[in-house]
Amino acid sequence: MHVRFTGTGRAQLLAALSFVRNENPAAAKVLLRRFTRRLRNLRRFPYSGKRLPNLRRGAYRELVIHPYRVFYRVQRPTIWVVAVWHSAQEPRRQ
């Protein structure tokens, strides 16, 4: 399986990393490593994230990479990261 980002998902991830880097460059490197490791694991276990039944009949899943929530959808052979939100944010209803 391949992990790919939608335009929105990529922009949100880059914005989060940029924000953290501006506050603490070392913390941004740690966060990037955590994202990389968890997304690599997701390739092996695409259904490991929590199912979100209230978003499009459960088609989306959530992976927590504290303090961020990564929302994704599995469309074999691709895992699409559609959003990256800080845990204080609420996902929009689709």
PyMOL Python script that loads the backbone (N, CA, C, O; Angstrom):
from pymol import cmd

cmd.read_pdbstr("""\
ATOM      1  N   MET A   1       0.853  -1.177   0.000  1.00  0.00           N
ATOM      2  CA  MET A   1       0.000   0.000   0.000  1.00  0.00           C
ATOM      3  C   MET A   1       0.902   1.245   0.000  1.00  0.00           C
ATOM      4  O   MET A   1       2.026   1.234   0.501  1.00  0.00           O
ATOM      5  N   HIS A   2       0.362   2.295  -0.575  1.00  0.00           N
ATOM      6  CA  HIS A   2       1.077   3.562  -0.638  1.00  0.00           C
ATOM      7  C   HIS A   2       0.297   4.612   0.148  1.00  0.00           C
ATOM      8  O   HIS A   2      -0.933   4.644   0.103  1.00  0.00           O
ATOM      9  N   VAL A   3       1.013   5.464   0.864  1.00  0.00           N
ATOM     10  CA  VAL A   3       0.381   6.581   1.560  1.00  0.00           C
ATOM     11  C   VAL A   3       0.572   7.825   0.707  1.00  0.00           C
ATOM     12  O   VAL A   3       1.694   8.189   0.355  1.00  0.00           O
ATOM     13  N   ARG A   4      -0.535   8.467   0.383  1.00  0.00           N
ATOM     14  CA  ARG A   4      -0.494   9.689  -0.413  1.00  0.00           C
ATOM     15  C   ARG A   4      -1.348  10.736   0.308  1.00  0.00           C
ATOM     16  O   ARG A   4      -2.225  10.408   1.107  1.00  0.00           O
ATOM     17  N   PHE A   5      -1.068  11.983   0.005  1.00  0.00           N
ATOM     18  CA  PHE A   5      -1.790  13.087   0.626  1.00  0.00           C
ATOM     19  C   PHE A   5      -2.654  13.792  -0.402  1.00  0.00           C
ATOM     20  O   PHE A   5      -2.240  13.983  -1.545  1.00  0.00           O
ATOM     21  N   THR A   6      -3.858  14.179   0.006  1.00  0.00           N
ATOM     22  CA  THR A   6      -4.629  15.105  -0.803  1.00  0.00           C
ATOM     23  C   THR A   6      -3.960  16.470  -0.656  1.00  0.00           C
ATOM     24  O   THR A   6      -3.120  16.652   0.225  1.00  0.00           O
ATOM     25  N   GLY A   7      -4.313  17.411  -1.491  1.00  0.00           N
ATOM     26  CA  GLY A   7      -3.752  18.751  -1.375  1.00  0.00           C
ATOM     27  C   GLY A   7      -3.997  19.359  -0.006  1.00  0.00           C
ATOM     28  O   GLY A   7      -3.107  19.978   0.578  1.00  0.00           O
ATOM     29  N   THR A   8      -5.206  19.179   0.502  1.00  0.00           N
ATOM     30  CA  THR A   8      -5.557  19.717   1.816  1.00  0.00           C
ATOM     31  C   THR A   8      -4.763  19.035   2.920  1.00  0.00           C
ATOM     32  O   THR A   8      -4.229  19.696   3.810  1.00  0.00           O
ATOM     33  N   GLY A   9      -4.689  17.719   2.859  1.00  0.00           N
ATOM     34  CA  GLY A   9      -3.939  16.975   3.877  1.00  0.00           C
ATOM     35  C   GLY A   9      -2.479  17.382   3.924  1.00  0.00           C
ATOM     36  O   GLY A   9      -1.917  17.573   5.003  1.00  0.00           O
ATOM     37  N   ARG A  10      -1.864  17.515   2.756  1.00  0.00           N
ATOM     38  CA  ARG A  10      -0.454  17.931   2.688  1.00  0.00           C
ATOM     39  C   ARG A  10      -0.277  19.341   3.234  1.00  0.00           C
ATOM     40  O   ARG A  10       0.650  19.595   4.004  1.00  0.00           O
ATOM     41  N   ALA A  11      -1.158  20.263   2.844  1.00  0.00           N
ATOM     42  CA  ALA A  11      -1.065  21.646   3.311  1.00  0.00           C
ATOM     43  C   ALA A  11      -1.213  21.724   4.832  1.00  0.00           C
ATOM     44  O   ALA A  11      -0.502  22.488   5.484  1.00  0.00           O
ATOM     45  N   GLN A  12      -2.121  20.948   5.390  1.00  0.00           N
ATOM     46  CA  GLN A  12      -2.328  20.977   6.833  1.00  0.00           C
ATOM     47  C   GLN A  12      -1.127  20.401   7.578  1.00  0.00           C
ATOM     48  O   GLN A  12      -0.731  20.931   8.617  1.00  0.00           O
ATOM     49  N   LEU A  13      -0.544  19.320   7.055  1.00  0.00           N
ATOM     50  CA  LEU A  13       0.643  18.751   7.681  1.00  0.00           C
ATOM     51  C   LEU A  13       1.799  19.749   7.633  1.00  0.00           C
ATOM     52  O   LEU A  13       2.469  19.971   8.641  1.00  0.00           O
ATOM     53  N   LEU A  14       2.031  20.343   6.481  1.00  0.00           N
ATOM     54  CA  LEU A  14       3.120  21.306   6.343  1.00  0.00           C
ATOM     55  C   LEU A  14       2.908  22.532   7.233  1.00  0.00           C
ATOM     56  O   LEU A  14       3.865  23.063   7.796  1.00  0.00           O
ATOM     57  N   ALA A  15       1.675  22.977   7.360  1.00  0.00           N
ATOM     58  CA  ALA A  15       1.370  24.118   8.234  1.00  0.00           C
ATOM     59  C   ALA A  15       1.646  23.771   9.697  1.00  0.00           C
ATOM     60  O   ALA A  15       2.195  24.584  10.442  1.00  0.00           O
ATOM     61  N   ALA A  16       1.264  22.566  10.101  1.00  0.00           N
ATOM     62  CA  ALA A  16       1.512  22.136  11.481  1.00  0.00           C
ATOM     63  C   ALA A  16       3.010  22.069  11.761  1.00  0.00           C
ATOM     64  O   ALA A  16       3.476  22.552  12.794  1.00  0.00           O
ATOM     65  N   LEU A  17       3.764  21.468  10.838  1.00  0.00           N
ATOM     66  CA  LEU A  17       5.212  21.362  11.021  1.00  0.00           C
ATOM     67  C   LEU A  17       5.868  22.744  11.026  1.00  0.00           C
ATOM     68  O   LEU A  17       6.793  22.990  11.800  1.00  0.00           O
ATOM     69  N   SER A  18       5.400  23.625  10.185  1.00  0.00           N
ATOM     70  CA  SER A  18       5.936  24.980  10.127  1.00  0.00           C
ATOM     71  C   SER A  18       5.673  25.734  11.432  1.00  0.00           C
ATOM     72  O   SER A  18       6.552  26.427  11.945  1.00  0.00           O
ATOM     73  N   PHE A  19       4.471  25.593  11.957  1.00  0.00           N
ATOM     74  CA  PHE A  19       4.121  26.247  13.214  1.00  0.00           C
ATOM     75  C   PHE A  19       5.035  25.770  14.338  1.00  0.00           C
ATOM     76  O   PHE A  19       5.587  26.573  15.089  1.00  0.00           O
ATOM     77  N   VAL A  20       5.188  24.448  14.441  1.00  0.00           N
ATOM     78  CA  VAL A  20       6.029  23.893  15.503  1.00  0.00           C
ATOM     79  C   VAL A  20       7.487  24.311  15.294  1.00  0.00           C
ATOM     80  O   VAL A  20       8.178  24.649  16.255  1.00  0.00           O
ATOM     81  N   ARG A  21       7.950  24.291  14.058  1.00  0.00           N
ATOM     82  CA  ARG A  21       9.341  24.675  13.760  1.00  0.00           C
ATOM     83  C   ARG A  21       9.617  26.123  14.174  1.00  0.00           C
ATOM     84  O   ARG A  21      10.697  26.429  14.678  1.00  0.00           O
ATOM     85  N   ASN A  22       8.648  27.006  13.963  1.00  0.00           N
ATOM     86  CA  ASN A  22       8.833  28.403  14.360  1.00  0.00           C
ATOM     87  C   ASN A  22       8.941  28.562  15.875  1.00  0.00           C
ATOM     88  O   ASN A  22       9.642  29.449  16.362  1.00  0.00           O
ATOM     89  N   GLU A  23       8.249  27.708  16.610  1.00  0.00           N
ATOM     90  CA  GLU A  23       8.281  27.759  18.073  1.00  0.00           C
ATOM     91  C   GLU A  23       9.478  27.002  18.649  1.00  0.00           C
ATOM     92  O   GLU A  23      10.099  27.442  19.616  1.00  0.00           O
ATOM     93  N   ASN A  24       9.797  25.831  18.025  1.00  0.00           N
ATOM     94  CA  ASN A  24      10.837  24.958  18.573  1.00  0.00           C
ATOM     95  C   ASN A  24      11.337  24.028  17.467  1.00  0.00           C
ATOM     96  O   ASN A  24      10.728  22.986  17.224  1.00  0.00           O
ATOM     97  N   PRO A  25      12.427  24.380  16.797  1.00  0.00           N
ATOM     98  CA  PRO A  25      12.925  23.572  15.681  1.00  0.00           C
ATOM     99  C   PRO A  25      13.221  22.114  16.048  1.00  0.00           C
ATOM    100  O   PRO A  25      12.987  21.216  15.238  1.00  0.00           O
ATOM    101  N   ALA A  26      13.723  21.874  17.239  1.00  0.00           N
ATOM    102  CA  ALA A  26      14.016  20.492  17.653  1.00  0.00           C
ATOM    103  C   ALA A  26      12.720  19.686  17.787  1.00  0.00           C
ATOM    104  O   ALA A  26      12.671  18.515  17.410  1.00  0.00           O
ATOM    105  N   ALA A  27      11.699  20.304  18.315  1.00  0.00           N
ATOM    106  CA  ALA A  27      10.407  19.619  18.463  1.00  0.00           C
ATOM    107  C   ALA A  27       9.805  19.302  17.099  1.00  0.00           C
ATOM    108  O   ALA A  27       9.150  18.272  16.936  1.00  0.00           O
ATOM    109  N   ALA A  28      10.017  20.166  16.130  1.00  0.00           N
ATOM    110  CA  ALA A  28       9.497  19.912  14.775  1.00  0.00           C
ATOM    111  C   ALA A  28      10.160  18.683  14.172  1.00  0.00           C
ATOM    112  O   ALA A  28       9.501  17.902  13.487  1.00  0.00           O
ATOM    113  N   LYS A  29      11.452  18.501  14.417  1.00  0.00           N
ATOM    114  CA  LYS A  29      12.147  17.309  13.909  1.00  0.00           C
ATOM    115  C   LYS A  29      11.603  16.040  14.551  1.00  0.00           C
ATOM    116  O   LYS A  29      11.422  15.022  13.883  1.00  0.00           O
ATOM    117  N   VAL A  30      11.348  16.111  15.837  1.00  0.00           N
ATOM    118  CA  VAL A  30      10.773  14.961  16.544  1.00  0.00           C
ATOM    119  C   VAL A  30       9.384  14.651  15.998  1.00  0.00           C
ATOM    120  O   VAL A  30       9.053  13.490  15.759  1.00  0.00           O
ATOM    121  N   LEU A  31       8.573  15.688  15.803  1.00  0.00           N
ATOM    122  CA  LEU A  31       7.223  15.494  15.278  1.00  0.00           C
ATOM    123  C   LEU A  31       7.264  14.894  13.879  1.00  0.00           C
ATOM    124  O   LEU A  31       6.486  13.990  13.575  1.00  0.00           O
ATOM    125  N   LEU A  32       8.147  15.376  13.032  1.00  0.00           N
ATOM    126  CA  LEU A  32       8.276  14.827  11.688  1.00  0.00           C
ATOM    127  C   LEU A  32       8.664  13.355  11.736  1.00  0.00           C
ATOM    128  O   LEU A  32       8.129  12.559  10.965  1.00  0.00           O
ATOM    129  N   ARG A  33       9.567  12.981  12.608  1.00  0.00           N
ATOM    130  CA  ARG A  33       9.948  11.561  12.743  1.00  0.00           C
ATOM    131  C   ARG A  33       8.766  10.721  13.196  1.00  0.00           C
ATOM    132  O   ARG A  33       8.564   9.608  12.710  1.00  0.00           O
ATOM    133  N   ARG A  34       7.979  11.258  14.136  1.00  0.00           N
ATOM    134  CA  ARG A  34       6.802  10.514  14.604  1.00  0.00           C
ATOM    135  C   ARG A  34       5.797  10.334  13.477  1.00  0.00           C
ATOM    136  O   ARG A  34       5.252   9.244  13.306  1.00  0.00           O
ATOM    137  N   PHE A  35       5.542  11.390  12.703  1.00  0.00           N
ATOM    138  CA  PHE A  35       4.626  11.273  11.563  1.00  0.00           C
ATOM    139  C   PHE A  35       5.145  10.230  10.569  1.00  0.00           C
ATOM    140  O   PHE A  35       4.392   9.374  10.106  1.00  0.00           O
ATOM    141  N   THR A  36       6.424  10.311  10.252  1.00  0.00           N
ATOM    142  CA  THR A  36       7.011   9.392   9.279  1.00  0.00           C
ATOM    143  C   THR A  36       6.888   7.949   9.741  1.00  0.00           C
ATOM    144  O   THR A  36       6.485   7.078   8.969  1.00  0.00           O
ATOM    145  N   ARG A  37       7.232   7.696  10.991  1.00  0.00           N
ATOM    146  CA  ARG A  37       7.168   6.328  11.528  1.00  0.00           C
ATOM    147  C   ARG A  37       5.735   5.798  11.533  1.00  0.00           C
ATOM    148  O   ARG A  37       5.490   4.667  11.116  1.00  0.00           O
ATOM    149  N   ARG A  38       4.796   6.607  12.001  1.00  0.00           N
ATOM    150  CA  ARG A  38       3.403   6.141  12.094  1.00  0.00           C
ATOM    151  C   ARG A  38       2.780   5.933  10.714  1.00  0.00           C
ATOM    152  O   ARG A  38       2.016   4.989  10.515  1.00  0.00           O
ATOM    153  N   LEU A  39       3.103   6.810   9.762  1.00  0.00           N
ATOM    154  CA  LEU A  39       2.558   6.634   8.414  1.00  0.00           C
ATOM    155  C   LEU A  39       3.192   5.432   7.725  1.00  0.00           C
ATOM    156  O   LEU A  39       2.535   4.768   6.923  1.00  0.00           O
ATOM    157  N   ARG A  40       4.452   5.141   8.024  1.00  0.00           N
ATOM    158  CA  ARG A  40       5.086   3.939   7.492  1.00  0.00           C
ATOM    159  C   ARG A  40       4.387   2.689   8.041  1.00  0.00           C
ATOM    160  O   ARG A  40       4.152   1.733   7.303  1.00  0.00           O
ATOM    161  N   ASN A  41       4.058   2.701   9.328  1.00  0.00           N
ATOM    162  CA  ASN A  41       3.320   1.576   9.921  1.00  0.00           C
ATOM    163  C   ASN A  41       1.929   1.450   9.310  1.00  0.00           C
ATOM    164  O   ASN A  41       1.411   0.344   9.157  1.00  0.00           O
ATOM    165  N   LEU A  42       1.332   2.576   8.965  1.00  0.00           N
ATOM    166  CA  LEU A  42      -0.003   2.561   8.375  1.00  0.00           C
ATOM    167  C   LEU A  42      -0.001   1.819   7.039  1.00  0.00           C
ATOM    168  O   LEU A  42      -0.990   1.179   6.682  1.00  0.00           O
ATOM    169  N   ARG A  43       1.101   1.903   6.304  1.00  0.00           N
ATOM    170  CA  ARG A  43       1.191   1.156   5.037  1.00  0.00           C
ATOM    171  C   ARG A  43       1.021  -0.332   5.280  1.00  0.00           C
ATOM    172  O   ARG A  43       0.394  -1.022   4.476  1.00  0.00           O
ATOM    173  N   ARG A  44       1.566  -0.832   6.370  1.00  0.00           N
ATOM    174  CA  ARG A  44       1.464  -2.264   6.679  1.00  0.00           C
ATOM    175  C   ARG A  44       0.114  -2.629   7.293  1.00  0.00           C
ATOM    176  O   ARG A  44      -0.395  -3.731   7.087  1.00  0.00           O
ATOM    177  N   PHE A  45      -0.453  -1.702   8.041  1.00  0.00           N
ATOM    178  CA  PHE A  45      -1.706  -1.963   8.754  1.00  0.00           C
ATOM    179  C   PHE A  45      -2.705  -0.846   8.466  1.00  0.00           C
ATOM    180  O   PHE A  45      -2.990  -0.031   9.344  1.00  0.00           O
ATOM    181  N   PRO A  46      -3.238  -0.799   7.247  1.00  0.00           N
ATOM    182  CA  PRO A  46      -4.075   0.334   6.846  1.00  0.00           C
ATOM    183  C   PRO A  46      -5.376   0.481   7.615  1.00  0.00           C
ATOM    184  O   PRO A  46      -5.947   1.571   7.641  1.00  0.00           O
ATOM    185  N   TYR A  47      -5.854  -0.571   8.234  1.00  0.00           N
ATOM    186  CA  TYR A  47      -7.116  -0.490   8.964  1.00  0.00           C
ATOM    187  C   TYR A  47      -6.906  -0.363  10.469  1.00  0.00           C
ATOM    188  O   TYR A  47      -7.826  -0.606  11.250  1.00  0.00           O
ATOM    189  N   SER A  48      -5.697   0.016  10.874  1.00  0.00           N
ATOM    190  CA  SER A  48      -5.389   0.113  12.297  1.00  0.00           C
ATOM    191  C   SER A  48      -5.960   1.367  12.940  1.00  0.00           C
ATOM    192  O   SER A  48      -6.108   1.415  14.161  1.00  0.00           O
ATOM    193  N   GLY A  49      -6.278   2.366  12.160  1.00  0.00           N
ATOM    194  CA  GLY A  49      -6.855   3.595  12.705  1.00  0.00           C
ATOM    195  C   GLY A  49      -8.300   3.398  13.130  1.00  0.00           C
ATOM    196  O   GLY A  49      -8.991   2.502  12.646  1.00  0.00           O
ATOM    197  N   LYS A  50      -8.741   4.247  14.039  1.00  0.00           N
ATOM    198  CA  LYS A  50     -10.120   4.198  14.525  1.00  0.00           C
ATOM    199  C   LYS A  50     -11.077   4.562  13.404  1.00  0.00           C
ATOM    200  O   LYS A  50     -10.893   5.567  12.716  1.00  0.00           O
ATOM    201  N   ARG A  51     -12.085   3.748  13.229  1.00  0.00           N
ATOM    202  CA  ARG A  51     -13.122   4.009  12.232  1.00  0.00           C
ATOM    203  C   ARG A  51     -14.000   5.165  12.679  1.00  0.00           C
ATOM    204  O   ARG A  51     -14.341   5.270  13.857  1.00  0.00           O
ATOM    205  N   LEU A  52     -14.365   6.029  11.748  1.00  0.00           N
ATOM    206  CA  LEU A  52     -15.214   7.179  12.057  1.00  0.00           C
ATOM    207  C   LEU A  52     -16.562   7.004  11.361  1.00  0.00           C
ATOM    208  O   LEU A  52     -16.758   7.493  10.249  1.00  0.00           O
ATOM    209  N   PRO A  53     -17.485   6.311  12.013  1.00  0.00           N
ATOM    210  CA  PRO A  53     -18.756   5.983  11.365  1.00  0.00           C
ATOM    211  C   PRO A  53     -19.616   7.183  11.028  1.00  0.00           C
ATOM    212  O   PRO A  53     -20.474   7.087  10.150  1.00  0.00           O
ATOM    213  N   ASN A  54     -19.417   8.320  11.699  1.00  0.00           N
ATOM    214  CA  ASN A  54     -20.252   9.495  11.423  1.00  0.00           C
ATOM    215  C   ASN A  54     -19.765  10.302  10.220  1.00  0.00           C
ATOM    216  O   ASN A  54     -20.403  11.286   9.846  1.00  0.00           O
ATOM    217  N   LEU A  55     -18.653   9.907   9.611  1.00  0.00           N
ATOM    218  CA  LEU A  55     -18.149  10.597   8.422  1.00  0.00           C
ATOM    219  C   LEU A  55     -18.278   9.674   7.215  1.00  0.00           C
ATOM    220  O   LEU A  55     -17.550   8.689   7.089  1.00  0.00           O
ATOM    221  N   ARG A  56     -19.197  10.002   6.349  1.00  0.00           N
ATOM    222  CA  ARG A  56     -19.439   9.246   5.111  1.00  0.00           C
ATOM    223  C   ARG A  56     -19.530   7.737   5.343  1.00  0.00           C
ATOM    224  O   ARG A  56     -18.807   6.945   4.737  1.00  0.00           O
ATOM    225  N   ARG A  57     -20.414   7.384   6.213  1.00  0.00           N
ATOM    226  CA  ARG A  57     -20.704   5.975   6.484  1.00  0.00           C
ATOM    227  C   ARG A  57     -19.470   5.154   6.834  1.00  0.00           C
ATOM    228  O   ARG A  57     -19.344   4.009   6.401  1.00  0.00           O
ATOM    229  N   GLY A  58     -18.568   5.724   7.605  1.00  0.00           N
ATOM    230  CA  GLY A  58     -17.417   4.980   8.091  1.00  0.00           C
ATOM    231  C   GLY A  58     -16.279   4.816   7.104  1.00  0.00           C
ATOM    232  O   GLY A  58     -15.381   4.003   7.327  1.00  0.00           O
ATOM    233  N   ALA A  59     -16.299   5.567   6.027  1.00  0.00           N
ATOM    234  CA  ALA A  59     -15.242   5.423   5.019  1.00  0.00           C
ATOM    235  C   ALA A  59     -13.925   6.022   5.498  1.00  0.00           C
ATOM    236  O   ALA A  59     -12.872   5.729   4.931  1.00  0.00           O
ATOM    237  N   TYR A  60     -13.969   6.851   6.528  1.00  0.00           N
ATOM    238  CA  TYR A  60     -12.765   7.516   7.016  1.00  0.00           C
ATOM    239  C   TYR A  60     -12.309   6.906   8.329  1.00  0.00           C
ATOM    240  O   TYR A  60     -13.101   6.372   9.107  1.00  0.00           O
ATOM    241  N   ARG A  61     -11.003   7.003   8.549  1.00  0.00           N
ATOM    242  CA  ARG A  61     -10.399   6.509   9.776  1.00  0.00           C
ATOM    243  C   ARG A  61      -9.530   7.599  10.366  1.00  0.00           C
ATOM    244  O   ARG A  61      -9.173   8.567   9.694  1.00  0.00           O
ATOM    245  N   GLU A  62      -9.197   7.427  11.627  1.00  0.00           N
ATOM    246  CA  GLU A  62      -8.402   8.416  12.337  1.00  0.00           C
ATOM    247  C   GLU A  62      -7.188   7.738  12.964  1.00  0.00           C
ATOM    248  O   GLU A  62      -7.299   6.686  13.594  1.00  0.00           O
ATOM    249  N   LEU A  63      -6.042   8.357  12.780  1.00  0.00           N
ATOM    250  CA  LEU A  63      -4.799   7.923  13.399  1.00  0.00           C
ATOM    251  C   LEU A  63      -4.326   9.076  14.276  1.00  0.00           C
ATOM    252  O   LEU A  63      -4.163  10.196  13.790  1.00  0.00           O
ATOM    253  N   VAL A  64      -4.106   8.818  15.549  1.00  0.00           N
ATOM    254  CA  VAL A  64      -3.669   9.868  16.459  1.00  0.00           C
ATOM    255  C   VAL A  64      -2.146   9.854  16.538  1.00  0.00           C
ATOM    256  O   VAL A  64      -1.526   8.845  16.871  1.00  0.00           O
ATOM    257  N   ILE A  65      -1.570  11.005  16.222  1.00  0.00           N
ATOM    258  CA  ILE A  65      -0.142  11.240  16.392  1.00  0.00           C
ATOM    259  C   ILE A  65      -0.077  12.483  17.264  1.00  0.00           C
ATOM    260  O   ILE A  65       0.017  13.607  16.772  1.00  0.00           O
ATOM    261  N   HIS A  66      -0.128  12.260  18.540  1.00  0.00           N
ATOM    262  CA  HIS A  66      -0.325  13.314  19.530  1.00  0.00           C
ATOM    263  C   HIS A  66       0.588  14.498  19.292  1.00  0.00           C
ATOM    264  O   HIS A  66       1.793  14.320  19.116  1.00  0.00           O
ATOM    265  N   PRO A  67       0.035  15.714  19.283  1.00  0.00           N
ATOM    266  CA  PRO A  67      -1.350  16.105  19.541  1.00  0.00           C
ATOM    267  C   PRO A  67      -2.190  16.245  18.272  1.00  0.00           C
ATOM    268  O   PRO A  67      -3.179  16.978  18.268  1.00  0.00           O
ATOM    269  N   TYR A  68      -1.812  15.555  17.199  1.00  0.00           N
ATOM    270  CA  TYR A  68      -2.516  15.680  15.925  1.00  0.00           C
ATOM    271  C   TYR A  68      -3.362  14.454  15.631  1.00  0.00           C
ATOM    272  O   TYR A  68      -3.077  13.342  16.077  1.00  0.00           O
ATOM    273  N   ARG A  69      -4.411  14.702  14.863  1.00  0.00           N
ATOM    274  CA  ARG A  69      -5.293  13.639  14.392  1.00  0.00           C
ATOM    275  C   ARG A  69      -5.166  13.608  12.877  1.00  0.00           C
ATOM    276  O   ARG A  69      -5.346  14.626  12.209  1.00  0.00           O
ATOM    277  N   VAL A  70      -4.861  12.456  12.349  1.00  0.00           N
ATOM    278  CA  VAL A  70      -4.697  12.273  10.907  1.00  0.00           C
ATOM    279  C   VAL A  70      -5.922  11.511  10.409  1.00  0.00           C
ATOM    280  O   VAL A  70      -6.187  10.392  10.850  1.00  0.00           O
ATOM    281  N   PHE A  71      -6.661  12.117   9.495  1.00  0.00           N
ATOM    282  CA  PHE A  71      -7.854  11.486   8.934  1.00  0.00           C
ATOM    283  C   PHE A  71      -7.490  10.931   7.570  1.00  0.00           C
ATOM    284  O   PHE A  71      -6.887  11.618   6.745  1.00  0.00           O
ATOM    285  N   TYR A  72      -7.865   9.679   7.343  1.00  0.00           N
ATOM    286  CA  TYR A  72      -7.494   9.041   6.085  1.00  0.00           C
ATOM    287  C   TYR A  72      -8.588   8.108   5.597  1.00  0.00           C
ATOM    288  O   TYR A  72      -9.522   7.762   6.320  1.00  0.00           O
ATOM    289  N   ARG A  73      -8.433   7.717   4.345  1.00  0.00           N
ATOM    290  CA  ARG A  73      -9.372   6.811   3.693  1.00  0.00           C
ATOM    291  C   ARG A  73      -8.563   5.782   2.913  1.00  0.00           C
ATOM    292  O   ARG A  73      -7.607   6.134   2.222  1.00  0.00           O
ATOM    293  N   VAL A  74      -8.939   4.528   3.020  1.00  0.00           N
ATOM    294  CA  VAL A  74      -8.245   3.460   2.305  1.00  0.00           C
ATOM    295  C   VAL A  74      -8.981   3.204   0.997  1.00  0.00           C
ATOM    296  O   VAL A  74     -10.159   2.846   0.991  1.00  0.00           O
ATOM    297  N   GLN A  75      -8.272   3.392  -0.106  1.00  0.00           N
ATOM    298  CA  GLN A  75      -8.781   3.071  -1.435  1.00  0.00           C
ATOM    299  C   GLN A  75      -7.673   2.280  -2.117  1.00  0.00           C
ATOM    300  O   GLN A  75      -6.837   2.836  -2.830  1.00  0.00           O
ATOM    301  N   ARG A  76      -7.685   0.986  -1.885  1.00  0.00           N
ATOM    302  CA  ARG A  76      -6.597   0.135  -2.371  1.00  0.00           C
ATOM    303  C   ARG A  76      -6.222   0.438  -3.795  1.00  0.00           C
ATOM    304  O   ARG A  76      -7.109   0.553  -4.641  1.00  0.00           O
ATOM    305  N   PRO A  77      -4.962   0.570  -4.098  1.00  0.00           N
ATOM    306  CA  PRO A  77      -3.777   0.299  -3.273  1.00  0.00           C
ATOM    307  C   PRO A  77      -3.232   1.536  -2.573  1.00  0.00           C
ATOM    308  O   PRO A  77      -2.044   1.591  -2.257  1.00  0.00           O
ATOM    309  N   THR A  78      -4.084   2.531  -2.325  1.00  0.00           N
ATOM    310  CA  THR A  78      -3.613   3.791  -1.762  1.00  0.00           C
ATOM    311  C   THR A  78      -4.336   4.123  -0.467  1.00  0.00           C
ATOM    312  O   THR A  78      -5.533   3.875  -0.321  1.00  0.00           O
ATOM    313  N   ILE A  79      -3.593   4.682   0.457  1.00  0.00           N
ATOM    314  CA  ILE A  79      -4.144   5.258   1.682  1.00  0.00           C
ATOM    315  C   ILE A  79      -4.064   6.770   1.486  1.00  0.00           C
ATOM    316  O   ILE A  79      -2.971   7.324   1.364  1.00  0.00           O
ATOM    317  N   TRP A  80      -5.210   7.432   1.456  1.00  0.00           N
ATOM    318  CA  TRP A  80      -5.259   8.873   1.207  1.00  0.00           C
ATOM    319  C   TRP A  80      -5.379   9.614   2.526  1.00  0.00           C
ATOM    320  O   TRP A  80      -6.376   9.460   3.232  1.00  0.00           O
ATOM    321  N   VAL A  81      -4.383  10.413   2.868  1.00  0.00           N
ATOM    322  CA  VAL A  81      -4.459  11.284   4.034  1.00  0.00           C
ATOM    323  C   VAL A  81      -5.209  12.522   3.577  1.00  0.00           C
ATOM    324  O   VAL A  81      -4.733  13.272   2.724  1.00  0.00           O
ATOM    325  N   VAL A  82      -6.387  12.729   4.150  1.00  0.00           N
ATOM    326  CA  VAL A  82      -7.247  13.819   3.697  1.00  0.00           C
ATOM    327  C   VAL A  82      -7.201  15.042   4.608  1.00  0.00           C
ATOM    328  O   VAL A  82      -7.547  16.144   4.184  1.00  0.00           O
ATOM    329  N   ALA A  83      -6.775  14.853   5.860  1.00  0.00           N
ATOM    330  CA  ALA A  83      -6.720  15.992   6.782  1.00  0.00           C
ATOM    331  C   ALA A  83      -5.780  15.691   7.935  1.00  0.00           C
ATOM    332  O   ALA A  83      -5.617  14.544   8.350  1.00  0.00           O
ATOM    333  N   VAL A  84      -5.170  16.743   8.437  1.00  0.00           N
ATOM    334  CA  VAL A  84      -4.327  16.672   9.628  1.00  0.00           C
ATOM    335  C   VAL A  84      -4.780  17.816  10.523  1.00  0.00           C
ATOM    336  O   VAL A  84      -4.621  18.989  10.185  1.00  0.00           O
ATOM    337  N   TRP A  85      -5.345  17.459  11.664  1.00  0.00           N
ATOM    338  CA  TRP A  85      -5.913  18.457  12.564  1.00  0.00           C
ATOM    339  C   TRP A  85      -5.243  18.369  13.924  1.00  0.00           C
ATOM    340  O   TRP A  85      -4.860  17.289  14.374  1.00  0.00           O
ATOM    341  N   HIS A  86      -5.107  19.506  14.567  1.00  0.00           N
ATOM    342  CA  HIS A  86      -4.684  19.504  15.962  1.00  0.00           C
ATOM    343  C   HIS A  86      -5.824  18.890  16.760  1.00  0.00           C
ATOM    344  O   HIS A  86      -6.990  19.056  16.402  1.00  0.00           O
ATOM    345  N   SER A  87      -5.505  18.189  17.828  1.00  0.00           N
ATOM    346  CA  SER A  87      -6.548  17.473  18.575  1.00  0.00           C
ATOM    347  C   SER A  87      -7.605  18.398  19.182  1.00  0.00           C
ATOM    348  O   SER A  87      -8.684  17.934  19.549  1.00  0.00           O
ATOM    349  N   ALA A  88      -7.319  19.673  19.291  1.00  0.00           N
ATOM    350  CA  ALA A  88      -8.320  20.614  19.820  1.00  0.00           C
ATOM    351  C   ALA A  88      -9.379  20.959  18.770  1.00  0.00           C
ATOM    352  O   ALA A  88     -10.418  21.527  19.108  1.00  0.00           O
ATOM    353  N   GLN A  89      -9.129  20.627  17.517  1.00  0.00           N
ATOM    354  CA  GLN A  89     -10.087  20.933  16.452  1.00  0.00           C
ATOM    355  C   GLN A  89     -11.090  19.800  16.283  1.00  0.00           C
ATOM    356  O   GLN A  89     -10.802  18.648  16.607  1.00  0.00           O
ATOM    357  N   GLU A  90     -12.238  20.132  15.787  1.00  0.00           N
ATOM    358  CA  GLU A  90     -13.273  19.140  15.479  1.00  0.00           C
ATOM    359  C   GLU A  90     -13.332  18.944  13.976  1.00  0.00           C
ATOM    360  O   GLU A  90     -13.293  19.924  13.231  1.00  0.00           O
ATOM    361  N   PRO A  91     -13.425  17.692  13.503  1.00  0.00           N
ATOM    362  CA  PRO A  91     -13.535  17.479  12.051  1.00  0.00           C
ATOM    363  C   PRO A  91     -14.857  18.000  11.517  1.00  0.00           C
ATOM    364  O   PRO A  91     -15.879  17.970  12.202  1.00  0.00           O
ATOM    365  N   ARG A  92     -14.816  18.474  10.292  1.00  0.00           N
ATOM    366  CA  ARG A  92     -16.050  18.929   9.638  1.00  0.00           C
ATOM    367  C   ARG A  92     -16.851  17.727   9.167  1.00  0.00           C
ATOM    368  O   ARG A  92     -16.292  16.704   8.770  1.00  0.00           O
ATOM    369  N   ARG A  93     -18.139  17.865   9.216  1.00  0.00           N
ATOM    370  CA  ARG A  93     -18.999  16.790   8.696  1.00  0.00           C
ATOM    371  C   ARG A  93     -18.986  16.815   7.198  1.00  0.00           C
ATOM    372  O   ARG A  93     -19.075  17.882   6.590  1.00  0.00           O
ATOM    373  N   GLN A  94     -18.875  15.638   6.580  1.00  0.00           N
ATOM    374  CA  GLN A  94     -18.833  15.522   5.117  1.00  0.00           C
ATOM    375  C   GLN A  94     -20.185  15.074   4.616  1.00  0.00           C
ATOM    376  O   GLN A  94     -20.373  14.912   3.410  1.00  0.00           O
TER     377      GLN A  94
END
""", "prot")
cmd.dss("prot")
cmd.show_as("cartoon", "prot")
cmd.util.cbc("prot")
cmd.orient("prot")
